[in-house]
């Protein structure tokens, strides 16, 4: 895995999801919509080949 190509903003979204345990609230914290949070989570899952937050 080449971490140099990972969008570091995804880690901010990851932290918000982890802290809030809710995609809508995480989006409000980060300042993006819930669909954008879902998209970021999908990108994280694909990048790390892991079903995060299941």
mmCIF entry with sequence, helices, sheets and N, C-alpha, C, O atoms, coordinates in Angstrom:
data_MODEL
# 
_entry.id   MODEL 
# 
_entity.id                         1 
_entity.type                       polymer 
_entity.pdbx_number_of_molecules   1 
# 
_entity_poly.entity_id                      1 
_entity_poly.type                           'polypeptide(L)' 
_entity_poly.nstd_linkage                   no 
_entity_poly.nstd_monomer                   no 
_entity_poly.pdbx_seq_one_letter_code       
;(UNK)(UNK)(UNK)(UNK)(UNK)(UNK)(UNK)(UNK)(UNK)(UNK)(UNK)(UNK)(UNK)(UNK)(UNK)(UNK)
(UNK)(UNK)(UNK)(UNK)(UNK)(UNK)(UNK)(UNK)(UNK)(UNK)(UNK)(UNK)(UNK)(UNK)(UNK)(UNK)
(UNK)(UNK)(UNK)(UNK)(UNK)(UNK)(UNK)(UNK)(UNK)(UNK)(UNK)(UNK)(UNK)(UNK)(UNK)(UNK)
(UNK)(UNK)(UNK)(UNK)(UNK)(UNK)
;
_entity_poly.pdbx_seq_one_letter_code_can   XXXXXXXXXXXXXXXXXXXXXXXXXXXXXXXXXXXXXXXXXXXXXXXXXXXXXX 
_entity_poly.pdbx_strand_id                 A 
# 
loop_
_entity_poly_seq.entity_id 
_entity_poly_seq.num 
_entity_poly_seq.mon_id 
_entity_poly_seq.hetero 
1 1  UNK n 
1 2  UNK n 
1 3  UNK n 
1 4  UNK n 
1 5  UNK n 
1 6  UNK n 
1 7  UNK n 
1 8  UNK n 
1 9  UNK n 
1 10 UNK n 
1 11 UNK n 
1 12 UNK n 
1 13 UNK n 
1 14 UNK n 
1 15 UNK n 
1 16 UNK n 
1 17 UNK n 
1 18 UNK n 
1 19 UNK n 
1 20 UNK n 
1 21 UNK n 
1 22 UNK n 
1 23 UNK n 
1 24 UNK n 
1 25 UNK n 
1 26 UNK n 
1 27 UNK n 
1 28 UNK n 
1 29 UNK n 
1 30 UNK n 
1 31 UNK n 
1 32 UNK n 
1 33 UNK n 
1 34 UNK n 
1 35 UNK n 
1 36 UNK n 
1 37 UNK n 
1 38 UNK n 
1 39 UNK n 
1 40 UNK n 
1 41 UNK n 
1 42 UNK n 
1 43 UNK n 
1 44 UNK n 
1 45 UNK n 
1 46 UNK n 
1 47 UNK n 
1 48 UNK n 
1 49 UNK n 
1 50 UNK n 
1 51 UNK n 
1 52 UNK n 
1 53 UNK n 
1 54 UNK n 
# 
_struct_asym.id          A 
_struct_asym.entity_id   1 
# 
loop_
_struct_conf.conf_type_id 
_struct_conf.id 
_struct_conf.pdbx_PDB_helix_id 
_struct_conf.beg_label_comp_id 
_struct_conf.beg_label_asym_id 
_struct_conf.beg_label_seq_id 
_struct_conf.pdbx_beg_PDB_ins_code 
_struct_conf.end_label_comp_id 
_struct_conf.end_label_asym_id 
_struct_conf.end_label_seq_id 
_struct_conf.pdbx_end_PDB_ins_code 
_struct_conf.beg_auth_comp_id 
_struct_conf.beg_auth_asym_id 
_struct_conf.beg_auth_seq_id 
_struct_conf.end_auth_comp_id 
_struct_conf.end_auth_asym_id 
_struct_conf.end_auth_seq_id 
_struct_conf.pdbx_PDB_helix_class 
_struct_conf.details 
_struct_conf.pdbx_PDB_helix_length 
HELX_P HELX_P1 AA1 UNK A 3  ? UNK A 5  ? UNK A 3  UNK A 5  5 ? 3  
HELX_P HELX_P2 AA2 UNK A 9  ? UNK A 20 ? UNK A 9  UNK A 20 1 ? 12 
HELX_P HELX_P3 AA3 UNK A 23 ? UNK A 30 ? UNK A 23 UNK A 30 1 ? 8  
HELX_P HELX_P4 AA4 UNK A 34 ? UNK A 48 ? UNK A 34 UNK A 48 1 ? 15 
# 
_struct_conf_type.id          HELX_P 
_struct_conf_type.criteria    ? 
_struct_conf_type.reference   ? 
# 
loop_
_atom_site.group_PDB 
_atom_site.id 
_atom_site.type_symbol 
_atom_site.label_atom_id 
_atom_site.label_alt_id 
_atom_site.label_comp_id 
_atom_site.label_asym_id 
_atom_site.label_entity_id 
_atom_site.label_seq_id 
_atom_site.pdbx_PDB_ins_code 
_atom_site.Cartn_x 
_atom_site.Cartn_y 
_atom_site.Cartn_z 
_atom_site.occupancy 
_atom_site.B_iso_or_equiv 
_atom_site.pdbx_formal_charge 
_atom_site.auth_seq_id 
_atom_site.auth_comp_id 
_atom_site.auth_asym_id 
_atom_site.auth_atom_id 
_atom_site.pdbx_PDB_model_num 
ATOM 1   N N  . UNK A 1 1  ? 0.842   -1.172 0.000  1.00 0.00 ? 1  UNK A N  1 
ATOM 2   C CA . UNK A 1 1  ? 0.000   0.000  0.000  1.00 0.00 ? 1  UNK A CA 1 
ATOM 3   C C  . UNK A 1 1  ? 0.891   1.241  0.000  1.00 0.00 ? 1  UNK A C  1 
ATOM 4   O O  . UNK A 1 1  ? 1.833   1.345  0.786  1.00 0.00 ? 1  UNK A O  1 
ATOM 5   N N  . UNK A 1 2  ? 0.583   2.163  -0.880 1.00 0.00 ? 2  UNK A N  1 
ATOM 6   C CA . UNK A 1 2  ? 1.354   3.394  -0.990 1.00 0.00 ? 2  UNK A CA 1 
ATOM 7   C C  . UNK A 1 2  ? 0.594   4.522  -0.292 1.00 0.00 ? 2  UNK A C  1 
ATOM 8   O O  . UNK A 1 2  ? -0.340  5.087  -0.861 1.00 0.00 ? 2  UNK A O  1 
ATOM 9   N N  . UNK A 1 3  ? 0.986   4.845  0.924  1.00 0.00 ? 3  UNK A N  1 
ATOM 10  C CA . UNK A 1 3  ? 0.284   5.864  1.702  1.00 0.00 ? 3  UNK A CA 1 
ATOM 11  C C  . UNK A 1 3  ? 0.536   7.278  1.204  1.00 0.00 ? 3  UNK A C  1 
ATOM 12  O O  . UNK A 1 3  ? -0.158  8.206  1.620  1.00 0.00 ? 3  UNK A O  1 
ATOM 13  N N  . UNK A 1 4  ? 1.499   7.460  0.334  1.00 0.00 ? 4  UNK A N  1 
ATOM 14  C CA . UNK A 1 4  ? 1.758   8.806  -0.173 1.00 0.00 ? 4  UNK A CA 1 
ATOM 15  C C  . UNK A 1 4  ? 0.620   9.311  -1.054 1.00 0.00 ? 4  UNK A C  1 
ATOM 16  O O  . UNK A 1 4  ? 0.508   10.513 -1.296 1.00 0.00 ? 4  UNK A O  1 
ATOM 17  N N  . UNK A 1 5  ? -0.219  8.407  -1.532 1.00 0.00 ? 5  UNK A N  1 
ATOM 18  C CA . UNK A 1 5  ? -1.334  8.802  -2.389 1.00 0.00 ? 5  UNK A CA 1 
ATOM 19  C C  . UNK A 1 5  ? -2.661  8.882  -1.647 1.00 0.00 ? 5  UNK A C  1 
ATOM 20  O O  . UNK A 1 5  ? -3.694  9.133  -2.268 1.00 0.00 ? 5  UNK A O  1 
ATOM 21  N N  . UNK A 1 6  ? -2.659  8.677  -0.336 1.00 0.00 ? 6  UNK A N  1 
ATOM 22  C CA . UNK A 1 6  ? -3.887  8.734  0.452  1.00 0.00 ? 6  UNK A CA 1 
ATOM 23  C C  . UNK A 1 6  ? -4.218  10.194 0.748  1.00 0.00 ? 6  UNK A C  1 
ATOM 24  O O  . UNK A 1 6  ? -3.356  10.964 1.173  1.00 0.00 ? 6  UNK A O  1 
ATOM 25  N N  . UNK A 1 7  ? -5.470  10.560 0.519  1.00 0.00 ? 7  UNK A N  1 
ATOM 26  C CA . UNK A 1 7  ? -5.945  11.911 0.826  1.00 0.00 ? 7  UNK A CA 1 
ATOM 27  C C  . UNK A 1 7  ? -6.000  12.065 2.349  1.00 0.00 ? 7  UNK A C  1 
ATOM 28  O O  . UNK A 1 7  ? -6.772  11.377 3.017  1.00 0.00 ? 7  UNK A O  1 
ATOM 29  N N  . UNK A 1 8  ? -5.193  12.955 2.887  1.00 0.00 ? 8  UNK A N  1 
ATOM 30  C CA . UNK A 1 8  ? -5.114  13.115 4.342  1.00 0.00 ? 8  UNK A CA 1 
ATOM 31  C C  . UNK A 1 8  ? -6.412  13.642 4.945  1.00 0.00 ? 8  UNK A C  1 
ATOM 32  O O  . UNK A 1 8  ? -6.649  13.470 6.140  1.00 0.00 ? 8  UNK A O  1 
ATOM 33  N N  . UNK A 1 9  ? -7.244  14.273 4.146  1.00 0.00 ? 9  UNK A N  1 
ATOM 34  C CA . UNK A 1 9  ? -8.544  14.728 4.645  1.00 0.00 ? 9  UNK A CA 1 
ATOM 35  C C  . UNK A 1 9  ? -9.427  13.555 5.059  1.00 0.00 ? 9  UNK A C  1 
ATOM 36  O O  . UNK A 1 9  ? -10.321 13.710 5.890  1.00 0.00 ? 9  UNK A O  1 
ATOM 37  N N  . UNK A 1 10 ? -9.180  12.398 4.486  1.00 0.00 ? 10 UNK A N  1 
ATOM 38  C CA . UNK A 1 10 ? -9.953  11.216 4.866  1.00 0.00 ? 10 UNK A CA 1 
ATOM 39  C C  . UNK A 1 10 ? -9.737  10.861 6.333  1.00 0.00 ? 10 UNK A C  1 
ATOM 40  O O  . UNK A 1 10 ? -10.643 10.343 6.985  1.00 0.00 ? 10 UNK A O  1 
ATOM 41  N N  . UNK A 1 11 ? -8.551  11.133 6.852  1.00 0.00 ? 11 UNK A N  1 
ATOM 42  C CA . UNK A 1 11 ? -8.283  10.840 8.262  1.00 0.00 ? 11 UNK A CA 1 
ATOM 43  C C  . UNK A 1 11 ? -9.049  11.783 9.183  1.00 0.00 ? 11 UNK A C  1 
ATOM 44  O O  . UNK A 1 11 ? -9.419  11.400 10.293 1.00 0.00 ? 11 UNK A O  1 
ATOM 45  N N  . UNK A 1 12 ? -9.287  13.006 8.733  1.00 0.00 ? 12 UNK A N  1 
ATOM 46  C CA . UNK A 1 12 ? -10.102 13.946 9.512  1.00 0.00 ? 12 UNK A CA 1 
ATOM 47  C C  . UNK A 1 12 ? -11.535 13.433 9.575  1.00 0.00 ? 12 UNK A C  1 
ATOM 48  O O  . UNK A 1 12 ? -12.167 13.475 10.630 1.00 0.00 ? 12 UNK A O  1 
ATOM 49  N N  . UNK A 1 13 ? -12.042 12.953 8.454  1.00 0.00 ? 13 UNK A N  1 
ATOM 50  C CA . UNK A 1 13 ? -13.389 12.380 8.414  1.00 0.00 ? 13 UNK A CA 1 
ATOM 51  C C  . UNK A 1 13 ? -13.442 11.121 9.274  1.00 0.00 ? 13 UNK A C  1 
ATOM 52  O O  . UNK A 1 13 ? -14.402 10.923 10.018 1.00 0.00 ? 13 UNK A O  1 
ATOM 53  N N  . UNK A 1 14 ? -12.428 10.274 9.181  1.00 0.00 ? 14 UNK A N  1 
ATOM 54  C CA . UNK A 1 14 ? -12.364 9.061  9.994  1.00 0.00 ? 14 UNK A CA 1 
ATOM 55  C C  . UNK A 1 14 ? -12.462 9.409  11.479 1.00 0.00 ? 14 UNK A C  1 
ATOM 56  O O  . UNK A 1 14 ? -13.226 8.785  12.216 1.00 0.00 ? 14 UNK A O  1 
ATOM 57  N N  . UNK A 1 15 ? -11.696 10.396 11.912 1.00 0.00 ? 15 UNK A N  1 
ATOM 58  C CA . UNK A 1 15 ? -11.704 10.806 13.315 1.00 0.00 ? 15 UNK A CA 1 
ATOM 59  C C  . UNK A 1 15 ? -13.087 11.305 13.729 1.00 0.00 ? 15 UNK A C  1 
ATOM 60  O O  . UNK A 1 15 ? -13.559 10.980 14.819 1.00 0.00 ? 15 UNK A O  1 
ATOM 61  N N  . UNK A 1 16 ? -13.732 12.080 12.883 1.00 0.00 ? 16 UNK A N  1 
ATOM 62  C CA . UNK A 1 16 ? -15.067 12.590 13.203 1.00 0.00 ? 16 UNK A CA 1 
ATOM 63  C C  . UNK A 1 16 ? -16.080 11.454 13.300 1.00 0.00 ? 16 UNK A C  1 
ATOM 64  O O  . UNK A 1 16 ? -16.925 11.456 14.196 1.00 0.00 ? 16 UNK A O  1 
ATOM 65  N N  . UNK A 1 17 ? -16.008 10.489 12.394 1.00 0.00 ? 17 UNK A N  1 
ATOM 66  C CA . UNK A 1 17 ? -16.916 9.335  12.449 1.00 0.00 ? 17 UNK A CA 1 
ATOM 67  C C  . UNK A 1 17 ? -16.673 8.546  13.727 1.00 0.00 ? 17 UNK A C  1 
ATOM 68  O O  . UNK A 1 17 ? -17.620 8.147  14.405 1.00 0.00 ? 17 UNK A O  1 
ATOM 69  N N  . UNK A 1 18 ? -15.422 8.325  14.049 1.00 0.00 ? 18 UNK A N  1 
ATOM 70  C CA . UNK A 1 18 ? -15.068 7.573  15.258 1.00 0.00 ? 18 UNK A CA 1 
ATOM 71  C C  . UNK A 1 18 ? -15.574 8.292  16.508 1.00 0.00 ? 18 UNK A C  1 
ATOM 72  O O  . UNK A 1 18 ? -16.123 7.662  17.411 1.00 0.00 ? 18 UNK A O  1 
ATOM 73  N N  . UNK A 1 19 ? -15.388 9.603  16.558 1.00 0.00 ? 19 UNK A N  1 
ATOM 74  C CA . UNK A 1 19 ? -15.781 10.388 17.727 1.00 0.00 ? 19 UNK A CA 1 
ATOM 75  C C  . UNK A 1 19 ? -17.296 10.481 17.866 1.00 0.00 ? 19 UNK A C  1 
ATOM 76  O O  . UNK A 1 19 ? -17.833 10.322 18.962 1.00 0.00 ? 19 UNK A O  1 
ATOM 77  N N  . UNK A 1 20 ? -17.977 10.738 16.766 1.00 0.00 ? 20 UNK A N  1 
ATOM 78  C CA . UNK A 1 20 ? -19.422 10.979 16.803 1.00 0.00 ? 20 UNK A CA 1 
ATOM 79  C C  . UNK A 1 20 ? -20.259 9.706  16.679 1.00 0.00 ? 20 UNK A C  1 
ATOM 80  O O  . UNK A 1 20 ? -21.405 9.674  17.126 1.00 0.00 ? 20 UNK A O  1 
ATOM 81  N N  . UNK A 1 21 ? -19.700 8.668  16.079 1.00 0.00 ? 21 UNK A N  1 
ATOM 82  C CA . UNK A 1 21 ? -20.424 7.411  15.837 1.00 0.00 ? 21 UNK A CA 1 
ATOM 83  C C  . UNK A 1 21 ? -21.716 7.651  15.050 1.00 0.00 ? 21 UNK A C  1 
ATOM 84  O O  . UNK A 1 21 ? -22.700 6.930  15.221 1.00 0.00 ? 21 UNK A O  1 
ATOM 85  N N  . UNK A 1 22 ? -21.703 8.668  14.188 1.00 0.00 ? 22 UNK A N  1 
ATOM 86  C CA . UNK A 1 22 ? -22.869 9.019  13.393 1.00 0.00 ? 22 UNK A CA 1 
ATOM 87  C C  . UNK A 1 22 ? -22.372 9.798  12.178 1.00 0.00 ? 22 UNK A C  1 
ATOM 88  O O  . UNK A 1 22 ? -21.656 10.789 12.320 1.00 0.00 ? 22 UNK A O  1 
ATOM 89  N N  . UNK A 1 23 ? -22.752 9.348  10.986 1.00 0.00 ? 23 UNK A N  1 
ATOM 90  C CA . UNK A 1 23 ? -22.232 9.981  9.774  1.00 0.00 ? 23 UNK A CA 1 
ATOM 91  C C  . UNK A 1 23 ? -22.736 11.407 9.588  1.00 0.00 ? 23 UNK A C  1 
ATOM 92  O O  . UNK A 1 23 ? -21.989 12.276 9.138  1.00 0.00 ? 23 UNK A O  1 
ATOM 93  N N  . UNK A 1 24 ? -23.992 11.652 9.929  1.00 0.00 ? 24 UNK A N  1 
ATOM 94  C CA . UNK A 1 24 ? -24.535 13.001 9.781  1.00 0.00 ? 24 UNK A CA 1 
ATOM 95  C C  . UNK A 1 24 ? -23.837 13.978 10.710 1.00 0.00 ? 24 UNK A C  1 
ATOM 96  O O  . UNK A 1 24 ? -23.433 15.061 10.288 1.00 0.00 ? 24 UNK A O  1 
ATOM 97  N N  . UNK A 1 25 ? -23.693 13.598 11.976 1.00 0.00 ? 25 UNK A N  1 
ATOM 98  C CA . UNK A 1 25 ? -23.006 14.479 12.934 1.00 0.00 ? 25 UNK A CA 1 
ATOM 99  C C  . UNK A 1 25 ? -21.536 14.649 12.555 1.00 0.00 ? 25 UNK A C  1 
ATOM 100 O O  . UNK A 1 25 ? -20.981 15.738 12.699 1.00 0.00 ? 25 UNK A O  1 
ATOM 101 N N  . UNK A 1 26 ? -20.909 13.590 12.077 1.00 0.00 ? 26 UNK A N  1 
ATOM 102 C CA . UNK A 1 26 ? -19.512 13.695 11.639 1.00 0.00 ? 26 UNK A CA 1 
ATOM 103 C C  . UNK A 1 26 ? -19.394 14.713 10.512 1.00 0.00 ? 26 UNK A C  1 
ATOM 104 O O  . UNK A 1 26 ? -18.457 15.511 10.488 1.00 0.00 ? 26 UNK A O  1 
ATOM 105 N N  . UNK A 1 27 ? -20.329 14.686 9.590  1.00 0.00 ? 27 UNK A N  1 
ATOM 106 C CA . UNK A 1 27 ? -20.329 15.652 8.503  1.00 0.00 ? 27 UNK A CA 1 
ATOM 107 C C  . UNK A 1 27 ? -20.497 17.074 8.997  1.00 0.00 ? 27 UNK A C  1 
ATOM 108 O O  . UNK A 1 27 ? -19.853 17.995 8.494  1.00 0.00 ? 27 UNK A O  1 
ATOM 109 N N  . UNK A 1 28 ? -21.361 17.253 9.981  1.00 0.00 ? 28 UNK A N  1 
ATOM 110 C CA . UNK A 1 28 ? -21.557 18.587 10.549 1.00 0.00 ? 28 UNK A CA 1 
ATOM 111 C C  . UNK A 1 28 ? -20.281 19.085 11.214 1.00 0.00 ? 28 UNK A C  1 
ATOM 112 O O  . UNK A 1 28 ? -19.942 20.263 11.100 1.00 0.00 ? 28 UNK A O  1 
ATOM 113 N N  . UNK A 1 29 ? -19.574 18.203 11.904 1.00 0.00 ? 29 UNK A N  1 
ATOM 114 C CA . UNK A 1 29 ? -18.324 18.574 12.571 1.00 0.00 ? 29 UNK A CA 1 
ATOM 115 C C  . UNK A 1 29 ? -17.269 18.989 11.538 1.00 0.00 ? 29 UNK A C  1 
ATOM 116 O O  . UNK A 1 29 ? -16.566 19.983 11.717 1.00 0.00 ? 29 UNK A O  1 
ATOM 117 N N  . UNK A 1 30 ? -17.174 18.218 10.469 1.00 0.00 ? 30 UNK A N  1 
ATOM 118 C CA . UNK A 1 30 ? -16.142 18.452 9.458  1.00 0.00 ? 30 UNK A CA 1 
ATOM 119 C C  . UNK A 1 30 ? -16.560 19.546 8.466  1.00 0.00 ? 30 UNK A C  1 
ATOM 120 O O  . UNK A 1 30 ? -15.714 20.168 7.823  1.00 0.00 ? 30 UNK A O  1 
ATOM 121 N N  . UNK A 1 31 ? -17.862 19.769 8.352  1.00 0.00 ? 31 UNK A N  1 
ATOM 122 C CA . UNK A 1 31 ? -18.350 20.789 7.432  1.00 0.00 ? 31 UNK A CA 1 
ATOM 123 C C  . UNK A 1 31 ? -18.650 20.273 6.044  1.00 0.00 ? 31 UNK A C  1 
ATOM 124 O O  . UNK A 1 31 ? -18.528 20.995 5.055  1.00 0.00 ? 31 UNK A O  1 
ATOM 125 N N  . UNK A 1 32 ? -19.052 18.986 5.980  1.00 0.00 ? 32 UNK A N  1 
ATOM 126 C CA . UNK A 1 32 ? -19.425 18.388 4.701  1.00 0.00 ? 32 UNK A CA 1 
ATOM 127 C C  . UNK A 1 32 ? -20.758 17.674 4.876  1.00 0.00 ? 32 UNK A C  1 
ATOM 128 O O  . UNK A 1 32 ? -21.218 17.474 6.000  1.00 0.00 ? 32 UNK A O  1 
ATOM 129 N N  . UNK A 1 33 ? -21.374 17.293 3.771  1.00 0.00 ? 33 UNK A N  1 
ATOM 130 C CA . UNK A 1 33 ? -22.670 16.625 3.829  1.00 0.00 ? 33 UNK A CA 1 
ATOM 131 C C  . UNK A 1 33 ? -22.519 15.157 4.221  1.00 0.00 ? 33 UNK A C  1 
ATOM 132 O O  . UNK A 1 33 ? -21.427 14.592 4.160  1.00 0.00 ? 33 UNK A O  1 
ATOM 133 N N  . UNK A 1 34 ? -23.627 14.558 4.622  1.00 0.00 ? 34 UNK A N  1 
ATOM 134 C CA . UNK A 1 34 ? -23.613 13.141 4.981  1.00 0.00 ? 34 UNK A CA 1 
ATOM 135 C C  . UNK A 1 34 ? -23.227 12.269 3.786  1.00 0.00 ? 34 UNK A C  1 
ATOM 136 O O  . UNK A 1 34 ? -22.461 11.321 3.957  1.00 0.00 ? 34 UNK A O  1 
ATOM 137 N N  . UNK A 1 35 ? -23.732 12.559 2.573  1.00 0.00 ? 35 UNK A N  1 
ATOM 138 C CA . UNK A 1 35 ? -23.275 11.758 1.429  1.00 0.00 ? 35 UNK A CA 1 
ATOM 139 C C  . UNK A 1 35 ? -21.766 11.862 1.191  1.00 0.00 ? 35 UNK A C  1 
ATOM 140 O O  . UNK A 1 35 ? -21.135 10.887 0.782  1.00 0.00 ? 35 UNK A O  1 
ATOM 141 N N  . UNK A 1 36 ? -21.190 13.035 1.445  1.00 0.00 ? 36 UNK A N  1 
ATOM 142 C CA . UNK A 1 36 ? -19.738 13.194 1.290  1.00 0.00 ? 36 UNK A CA 1 
ATOM 143 C C  . UNK A 1 36 ? -18.993 12.374 2.338  1.00 0.00 ? 36 UNK A C  1 
ATOM 144 O O  . UNK A 1 36 ? -17.922 11.834 2.062  1.00 0.00 ? 36 UNK A O  1 
ATOM 145 N N  . UNK A 1 37 ? -19.560 12.282 3.542  1.00 0.00 ? 37 UNK A N  1 
ATOM 146 C CA . UNK A 1 37 ? -18.953 11.452 4.590  1.00 0.00 ? 37 UNK A CA 1 
ATOM 147 C C  . UNK A 1 37 ? -19.021 9.988  4.169  1.00 0.00 ? 37 UNK A C  1 
ATOM 148 O O  . UNK A 1 37 ? -18.048 9.250  4.325  1.00 0.00 ? 37 UNK A O  1 
ATOM 149 N N  . UNK A 1 38 ? -20.157 9.572  3.641  1.00 0.00 ? 38 UNK A N  1 
ATOM 150 C CA . UNK A 1 38 ? -20.297 8.190  3.164  1.00 0.00 ? 38 UNK A CA 1 
ATOM 151 C C  . UNK A 1 38 ? -19.290 7.888  2.063  1.00 0.00 ? 38 UNK A C  1 
ATOM 152 O O  . UNK A 1 38 ? -18.695 6.811  2.038  1.00 0.00 ? 38 UNK A O  1 
ATOM 153 N N  . UNK A 1 39 ? -19.101 8.832  1.160  1.00 0.00 ? 39 UNK A N  1 
ATOM 154 C CA . UNK A 1 39 ? -18.123 8.664  0.088  1.00 0.00 ? 39 UNK A CA 1 
ATOM 155 C C  . UNK A 1 39 ? -16.717 8.548  0.654  1.00 0.00 ? 39 UNK A C  1 
ATOM 156 O O  . UNK A 1 39 ? -15.941 7.696  0.220  1.00 0.00 ? 39 UNK A O  1 
ATOM 157 N N  . UNK A 1 40 ? -16.384 9.398  1.619  1.00 0.00 ? 40 UNK A N  1 
ATOM 158 C CA . UNK A 1 40 ? -15.053 9.343  2.239  1.00 0.00 ? 40 UNK A CA 1 
ATOM 159 C C  . UNK A 1 40 ? -14.845 8.004  2.935  1.00 0.00 ? 40 UNK A C  1 
ATOM 160 O O  . UNK A 1 40 ? -13.766 7.417  2.854  1.00 0.00 ? 40 UNK A O  1 
ATOM 161 N N  . UNK A 1 41 ? -15.883 7.522  3.622  1.00 0.00 ? 41 UNK A N  1 
ATOM 162 C CA . UNK A 1 41 ? -15.784 6.231  4.303  1.00 0.00 ? 41 UNK A CA 1 
ATOM 163 C C  . UNK A 1 41 ? -15.575 5.105  3.292  1.00 0.00 ? 41 UNK A C  1 
ATOM 164 O O  . UNK A 1 41 ? -14.786 4.191  3.531  1.00 0.00 ? 41 UNK A O  1 
ATOM 165 N N  . UNK A 1 42 ? -16.273 5.170  2.179  1.00 0.00 ? 42 UNK A N  1 
ATOM 166 C CA . UNK A 1 42 ? -16.090 4.157  1.129  1.00 0.00 ? 42 UNK A CA 1 
ATOM 167 C C  . UNK A 1 42 ? -14.663 4.190  0.592  1.00 0.00 ? 42 UNK A C  1 
ATOM 168 O O  . UNK A 1 42 ? -14.066 3.143  0.344  1.00 0.00 ? 42 UNK A O  1 
ATOM 169 N N  . UNK A 1 43 ? -14.121 5.386  0.413  1.00 0.00 ? 43 UNK A N  1 
ATOM 170 C CA . UNK A 1 43 ? -12.738 5.510  -0.060 1.00 0.00 ? 43 UNK A CA 1 
ATOM 171 C C  . UNK A 1 43 ? -11.760 4.953  0.971  1.00 0.00 ? 43 UNK A C  1 
ATOM 172 O O  . UNK A 1 43 ? -10.786 4.295  0.605  1.00 0.00 ? 43 UNK A O  1 
ATOM 173 N N  . UNK A 1 44 ? -12.010 5.207  2.253  1.00 0.00 ? 44 UNK A N  1 
ATOM 174 C CA . UNK A 1 44 ? -11.154 4.652  3.308  1.00 0.00 ? 44 UNK A CA 1 
ATOM 175 C C  . UNK A 1 44 ? -11.212 3.129  3.312  1.00 0.00 ? 44 UNK A C  1 
ATOM 176 O O  . UNK A 1 44 ? -10.186 2.459  3.422  1.00 0.00 ? 44 UNK A O  1 
ATOM 177 N N  . UNK A 1 45 ? -12.429 2.589  3.191  1.00 0.00 ? 45 UNK A N  1 
ATOM 178 C CA . UNK A 1 45 ? -12.599 1.135  3.177  1.00 0.00 ? 45 UNK A CA 1 
ATOM 179 C C  . UNK A 1 45 ? -11.842 0.519  2.005  1.00 0.00 ? 45 UNK A C  1 
ATOM 180 O O  . UNK A 1 45 ? -11.200 -0.522 2.151  1.00 0.00 ? 45 UNK A O  1 
ATOM 181 N N  . UNK A 1 46 ? -11.921 1.161  0.852  1.00 0.00 ? 46 UNK A N  1 
ATOM 182 C CA . UNK A 1 46 ? -11.225 0.648  -0.329 1.00 0.00 ? 46 UNK A CA 1 
ATOM 183 C C  . UNK A 1 46 ? -9.709  0.773  -0.174 1.00 0.00 ? 46 UNK A C  1 
ATOM 184 O O  . UNK A 1 46 ? -8.967  -0.150 -0.510 1.00 0.00 ? 46 UNK A O  1 
ATOM 185 N N  . UNK A 1 47 ? -9.260  1.903  0.331  1.00 0.00 ? 47 UNK A N  1 
ATOM 186 C CA . UNK A 1 47 ? -7.824  2.143  0.483  1.00 0.00 ? 47 UNK A CA 1 
ATOM 187 C C  . UNK A 1 47 ? -7.186  1.130  1.416  1.00 0.00 ? 47 UNK A C  1 
ATOM 188 O O  . UNK A 1 47 ? -6.117  0.592  1.127  1.00 0.00 ? 47 UNK A O  1 
ATOM 189 N N  . UNK A 1 48 ? -7.853  0.872  2.543  1.00 0.00 ? 48 UNK A N  1 
ATOM 190 C CA . UNK A 1 48 ? -7.275  -0.013 3.551  1.00 0.00 ? 48 UNK A CA 1 
ATOM 191 C C  . UNK A 1 48 ? -7.816  -1.435 3.479  1.00 0.00 ? 48 UNK A C  1 
ATOM 192 O O  . UNK A 1 48 ? -7.465  -2.282 4.301  1.00 0.00 ? 48 UNK A O  1 
ATOM 193 N N  . UNK A 1 49 ? -8.682  -1.698 2.481  1.00 0.00 ? 49 UNK A N  1 
ATOM 194 C CA . UNK A 1 49 ? -9.247  -3.030 2.294  1.00 0.00 ? 49 UNK A CA 1 
ATOM 195 C C  . UNK A 1 49 ? -9.776  -3.578 3.612  1.00 0.00 ? 49 UNK A C  1 
ATOM 196 O O  . UNK A 1 49 ? -9.449  -4.691 4.026  1.00 0.00 ? 49 UNK A O  1 
ATOM 197 N N  . UNK A 1 50 ? -10.613 -2.751 4.266  1.00 0.00 ? 50 UNK A N  1 
ATOM 198 C CA . UNK A 1 50 ? -11.111 -3.085 5.596  1.00 0.00 ? 50 UNK A CA 1 
ATOM 199 C C  . UNK A 1 50 ? -12.531 -2.549 5.740  1.00 0.00 ? 50 UNK A C  1 
ATOM 200 O O  . UNK A 1 50 ? -12.796 -1.408 5.362  1.00 0.00 ? 50 UNK A O  1 
ATOM 201 N N  . UNK A 1 51 ? -13.448 -3.348 6.279  1.00 0.00 ? 51 UNK A N  1 
ATOM 202 C CA . UNK A 1 51 ? -14.821 -2.875 6.477  1.00 0.00 ? 51 UNK A CA 1 
ATOM 203 C C  . UNK A 1 51 ? -14.929 -1.999 7.737  1.00 0.00 ? 51 UNK A C  1 
ATOM 204 O O  . UNK A 1 51 ? -15.547 -2.401 8.723  1.00 0.00 ? 51 UNK A O  1 
ATOM 205 N N  . UNK A 1 52 ? -14.344 -0.838 7.700  1.00 0.00 ? 52 UNK A N  1 
ATOM 206 C CA . UNK A 1 52 ? -14.297 0.056  8.856  1.00 0.00 ? 52 UNK A CA 1 
ATOM 207 C C  . UNK A 1 52 ? -15.694 0.335  9.410  1.00 0.00 ? 52 UNK A C  1 
ATOM 208 O O  . UNK A 1 52 ? -16.646 0.510  8.648  1.00 0.00 ? 52 UNK A O  1 
ATOM 209 N N  . UNK A 1 53 ? -15.810 0.375  10.713 1.00 0.00 ? 53 UNK A N  1 
ATOM 210 C CA . UNK A 1 53 ? -17.036 0.739  11.432 1.00 0.00 ? 53 UNK A CA 1 
ATOM 211 C C  . UNK A 1 53 ? -18.202 -0.197 11.161 1.00 0.00 ? 53 UNK A C  1 
ATOM 212 O O  . UNK A 1 53 ? -19.353 0.241  11.162 1.00 0.00 ? 53 UNK A O  1 
ATOM 213 N N  . UNK A 1 54 ? -17.935 -1.455 10.933 1.00 0.00 ? 54 UNK A N  1 
ATOM 214 C CA . UNK A 1 54 ? -19.018 -2.422 10.734 1.00 0.00 ? 54 UNK A CA 1 
ATOM 215 C C  . UNK A 1 54 ? -19.397 -2.992 12.081 1.00 0.00 ? 54 UNK A C  1 
ATOM 216 O O  . UNK A 1 54 ? -20.293 -3.833 12.165 1.00 0.00 ? 54 UNK A O  1 
# 
